[in-house]
């Protein structure tokens, strides 16, 4: 028998070993890049002639970004707020983006629904309190406002299309779990015998489970001009009751105009018009109550100072002969001082001819 050397044993196995080593090298996980950022704020609010004299709140919202290779991006944000001696913790959004397609971005998770231009980040907004259209209730029903700032769980696709002369447009479609009337019958007074409201208050997002087989379907079209003009139209529809027979519909038209955006902006003009329709059961007949509202906001930064004025209005809404949303008007006058590009100190006075005036002081930091 021929004597086998160590080379006779190793050489035949060498191509297999090299192939295995190459495969292992190809299967190495892609590089992960991460970034921790976010924002924080301290706010003082008071009603000089209202029910409460003054109140301090503090909040911090860490934002985490993880990019896996060139195509996968995870984005997550939590909100931690101290108010009235208690700390609340909410997940604002947790999204996975796929960026591997040329002009199409795919997203899944807890989404910041692209319905409005009002942003929930405190240092980005020029006013310390939202307009009458919105309220930051983390998905719960707004009080004396049209909508909460919308976050919901679902999937989203955004296509970006460049146009001529620097114009761009984008179309975003989303499908999410939608609103729910599960919170109907839960009253602030805690009286279990209190009658349910004529029109059920709606909860949005992960705090309220989907109670039917229907989903929210939404579409946004956004066009940006090189002159600093942005026009955005959005809409959605969904069912909110257990049987999936009662619907809610929303439409939004928004505008931002910032001439000289990439140089020295002359001013910042923005506004939104929102129309909502909610079906309800009126003794076996399906009726619809219509809501509406708008705001217009103008600001101009001079060095570090930025005076700002905003007008908001909500018409009265009536269902089954009962007022379900009181008419409100609000004039907000403010002054911001930008200590740093992401560190504003804001002061505002809200005048409500139909309600209660309020004072706000806020120090925000974006980091």
C-alpha positions in Angstrom: 0.0 0.0 0.0 1.3 3.4 -0.9 2.1 5.5 2.1 -0.1 8.7 2.3 1.6 11.8 3.4 0.0 14.8 5.2 0.0 16.6 1.8 -2.1 13.9 0.2 -4.7 14.4 3.0 -4.8 18.2 3.0 -4.5 19.1 -0.7 -7.7 17.4 -1.9 -9.6 19.1 1.0 -8.1 22.6 0.3 -10.6 23.7 -2.4 -13.5 22.8 -0.2 -11.9 24.7 2.7 -11.3 27.7 0.6 -14.9 27.7 -0.6 -16.2 27.4 2.9 -14.0 30.2 4.1 -15.1 32.4 1.2 -18.8 31.7 1.9 -18.2 32.5 5.6 -16.6 35.8 4.6 -19.5 36.6 2.3 -22.0 35.9 5.1 -20.4 38.2 7.6 -23.0 40.7 8.9 -22.9 44.1 7.3 -21.5 47.0 9.3 -23.9 48.7 11.7 -23.8 52.4 12.2 -25.7 54.0 15.0 -26.6 57.5 16.1 -28.2 58.6 19.4 -30.0 62.0 19.1 -33.2 63.5 20.3 -34.6 66.6 22.0 -35.7 67.8 25.4 -37.8 70.7 26.8 -38.9 72.4 30.0 -42.2 74.2 29.8 -44.1 76.6 32.0 -47.8 77.2 31.3 -50.4 79.2 33.1 -54.0 80.4 32.7 -54.1 83.9 34.2 -57.9 83.7 34.5 -58.5 80.0 34.1 -58.8 76.9 36.3 -55.1 76.4 37.0 -52.6 79.1 37.9 -49.4 77.6 36.6 -47.6 74.4 35.9 -44.1 73.1 35.0 -43.5 70.1 32.8 -40.3 68.5 31.6 -39.8 66.0 28.8 -37.0 64.2 27.0 -37.3 62.2 23.8 -34.3 60.1 22.8 -34.1 59.1 19.2 -32.0 56.1 18.1 -30.9 55.4 14.5 -29.3 52.1 13.4 -28.2 51.6 9.8 -27.5 48.0 8.8 -25.4 48.1 5.6 -26.6 50.5 2.9 -30.3 49.5 2.7 -31.8 49.0 6.2 -32.4 51.8 8.6 -34.2 51.5 12.0 -35.5 54.6 13.6 -37.0 54.7 17.1 -38.2 57.4 19.5 -39.5 57.3 23.0 -41.1 60.2 25.0 -40.6 60.5 28.7 -42.6 63.3 30.3 -42.8 64.5 33.9 -46.2 66.2 34.6 -48.1 66.6 37.9 -45.7 64.5 39.8 -45.8 61.4 37.5 -43.7 60.2 34.7 -45.3 58.9 31.5 -43.4 56.8 28.9 -44.6 56.5 25.4 -43.2 55.0 22.2 -43.6 57.8 19.6 -42.5 55.7 16.7 -40.4 52.6 15.8 -39.9 52.2 12.1 -37.8 50.0 9.8 -37.0 51.5 6.5 -35.8 49.6 3.4 -33.7 52.0 1.2 -32.4 49.6 -1.5 -34.8 50.7 -4.2 -33.9 53.6 -6.5 -36.8 56.1 -5.8 -39.0 54.0 -3.5 -38.7 53.8 0.3 -40.6 51.0 2.2 -41.4 51.5 5.9 -43.0 49.2 8.5 -43.6 49.7 12.2 -45.1 52.4 14.4 -45.4 55.2 12.0 -45.6 59.0 12.2 -48.6 59.1 9.9 -47.9 61.7 7.1 -51.2 63.6 7.5 -50.1 67.0 8.8 -47.1 69.3 8.8 -47.3 70.1 12.5 -44.3 68.3 14.0 -44.3 66.8 17.5 -40.7 67.6 18.2 -40.6 70.6 20.6 -37.5 72.3 19.2 -38.7 72.2 15.6 -42.1 73.8 16.3 -42.0 77.5 16.5 -44.8 77.7 19.0 -44.8 75.9 22.4 -48.4 74.7 22.0 -50.0 73.2 18.9 -52.8 75.0 17.0 -56.4 74.1 17.7 -56.4 71.4 15.1 -54.1 69.1 17.0 -53.3 67.9 20.5 -50.4 65.7 21.6 -52.4 62.9 23.4 -50.3 59.9 22.3 -53.1 58.5 20.3 -55.9 59.2 22.7 -58.9 61.4 21.9 -58.2 65.1 21.8 -60.1 67.5 24.0 -61.5 70.6 22.2 -59.3 69.7 19.1 -59.9 67.8 15.9 -57.2 65.2 16.0 -54.3 63.8 18.1 -50.9 64.0 16.4 -51.2 60.8 14.5 -49.0 57.8 15.1 -50.2 54.3 14.1 -48.9 50.8 13.4 -48.7 49.7 9.8 -46.8 49.8 6.6 -45.9 52.7 4.2 -44.4 53.3 0.8 -43.0 56.6 -0.4 -42.0 57.3 -4.1 -39.9 60.4 -4.9 -40.0 61.8 -8.4 -37.7 64.7 -9.5 -39.4 67.2 -11.9 -38.1 69.9 -14.1 -36.2 73.0 -12.9 -35.5 71.6 -9.4 -39.1 70.8 -8.5 -39.7 67.4 -6.8 -42.8 65.5 -5.8 -43.5 62.5 -3.6 -46.4 60.2 -3.1 -46.9 58.3 0.1 -49.4 55.5 0.7 -49.9 53.9 4.1 -52.0 51.1 5.6 -52.3 51.1 9.4 -54.6 49.6 12.0 -56.7 52.7 12.2 -58.9 54.2 14.9 -61.0 52.4 17.5 -64.0 53.4 19.6 -62.9 51.0 22.4 -62.5 54.0 24.8 -66.2 54.9 24.5 -67.8 54.9 27.9 -64.5 55.7 29.8 -65.3 59.1 31.3 -63.1 61.5 33.0 -65.5 61.8 35.8 -65.2 58.1 36.5 -69.0 57.7 36.6 -69.8 54.3 35.1 -73.5 55.3 34.7 -72.7 58.4 32.6 -74.2 58.0 29.1 -72.0 57.4 26.2 -71.4 60.4 24.0 -73.4 60.9 20.8 -70.3 60.5 18.7 -67.7 58.1 20.1 -64.3 59.5 20.9 -61.6 57.7 18.9 -58.3 56.3 19.9 -55.4 55.9 17.4 -52.2 53.9 17.4 -50.7 51.1 19.5 -52.4 52.2 22.7 -55.7 51.0 21.3 -56.0 47.6 19.6 -57.7 47.3 16.3 -61.2 46.2 16.9 -62.3 45.2 13.4 -61.0 43.8 10.1 -60.8 47.2 8.4 -57.6 49.2 8.1 -56.8 52.9 7.7 -55.9 53.7 4.1 -54.1 56.9 3.5 -52.4 58.9 0.7 -50.2 62.0 0.7 -49.0 64.0 -2.3 -46.2 66.5 -1.6 -44.6 68.9 -4.0 -41.6 71.1 -3.2 -40.4 74.0 -5.4 -36.9 75.4 -5.3 -38.3 78.8 -4.3 -39.1 77.4 -0.8 -42.7 76.6 -1.5 -44.2 73.2 -0.3 -47.7 72.1 -1.0 -49.1 69.0 0.5 -52.5 67.2 0.2 -53.4 64.2 2.4 -56.4 62.0 3.1 -57.4 58.8 4.9 -60.4 56.6 5.5 -61.1 53.9 8.1 -63.8 52.2 10.1 -63.8 52.5 13.9 -66.6 50.3 15.3 -66.4 46.5 16.0 -68.6 45.7 13.0 -66.6 47.9 10.6 -69.7 49.7 9.4 -69.0 53.2 10.8 -66.4 55.2 9.0 -64.2 58.2 9.6 -62.7 60.3 6.8 -60.0 63.0 6.9 -58.6 65.5 4.3 -55.7 67.9 4.8 -54.3 70.7 2.6 -51.1 72.2 3.9 -48.7 74.9 2.7 -45.2 76.1 3.7 -43.6 79.1 2.0 -40.1 80.0 3.1 -38.5 82.3 0.4 -34.7 82.1 0.4 -34.8 78.8 2.4 -31.2 77.9 1.5 -29.8 81.3 2.1 -31.4 83.8 4.4 -35.2 83.2 4.7 -37.3 86.3 4.4 -40.2 84.8 6.4 -41.9 81.5 7.2 -45.6 81.2 6.3 -47.4 78.0 6.9 -51.0 76.8 7.4 -53.3 73.8 7.2 -57.0 73.2 6.5 -58.5 70.0 7.9 -61.9 68.4 7.1 -63.1 65.4 9.0 -66.3 63.3 8.7 -67.3 60.7 11.2 -70.3 58.4 10.8 -72.5 57.5 13.8 -75.6 55.5 14.6 -78.6 57.7 15.2 -81.3 55.3 16.3 -80.5 52.7 13.6 -79.8 55.3 10.9 -76.2 56.1 9.9 -75.5 59.8 10.0 -72.4 61.8 9.5 -71.0 64.7 11.6 -68.6 67.0 9.8 -65.7 68.7 11.6 -63.4 71.4 10.2 -60.6 73.8 11.2 -57.6 75.7 10.0 -54.6 77.7 11.1 -52.3 80.2 9.6 -48.9 81.0 11.1 -46.3 83.7 10.1 -42.8 84.2 11.5 -39.7 86.1 10.6 -36.2 85.6 12.2 -34.0 88.7 12.6 -30.6 87.6 14.0 -31.5 85.4 16.9 -35.0 86.8 17.5 -38.1 85.5 15.8 -41.5 87.1 16.3 -44.4 84.9 15.4 -48.2 85.1 15.1 -50.8 82.4 14.5 -54.5 82.3 14.1 -56.5 79.1 14.6 -60.2 78.4 14.3 -62.6 75.5 14.8 -66.3 75.8 13.8 -69.0 74.3 15.9 -70.0 70.7 15.1 -73.4 69.3 15.8 -74.7 65.7 15.8 -78.2 64.5 16.6 -79.1 68.0 17.7 -76.2 68.1 20.3 -73.0 70.1 20.1 -70.1 67.6 19.9 -67.4 70.2 19.4 -67.5 73.8 20.6 -66.5 76.6 18.3 -63.1 78.0 19.2 -60.9 80.9 18.0 -57.4 81.5 19.1 -54.8 84.2 18.5 -51.3 83.1 19.5 -48.5 85.8 19.7 -45.0 84.7 20.5 -41.3 85.6 20.5 -38.5 83.1 20.1 -34.8 83.5 20.8 -32.5 81.0 19.2 -29.5 80.5 21.5 -28.2 77.9 19.0 -29.6 76.6 15.7 -31.4 73.9 17.7 -31.8 75.6 21.0 -34.8 78.0 21.1 -36.3 79.8 24.1 -40.0 80.4 23.3 -42.6 82.7 24.9 -46.2 82.8 23.7 -49.5 84.2 24.8 -52.7 82.6 23.5 -55.8 84.7 23.4 -59.1 82.9 23.1 -62.2 85.1 22.7 -64.4 82.0 23.2 -62.3 80.4 26.0 -59.4 80.9 28.3 -56.2 82.7 27.7 -52.9 80.9 28.4 -49.2 81.8 28.8 -46.3 79.5 27.7 -42.6 79.7 28.3 -40.4 76.9 26.9 -36.8 76.1 26.6 -36.1 73.4 24.1 -32.9 71.6 23.0 -32.4 69.5 19.9 -29.2 67.3 20.2 
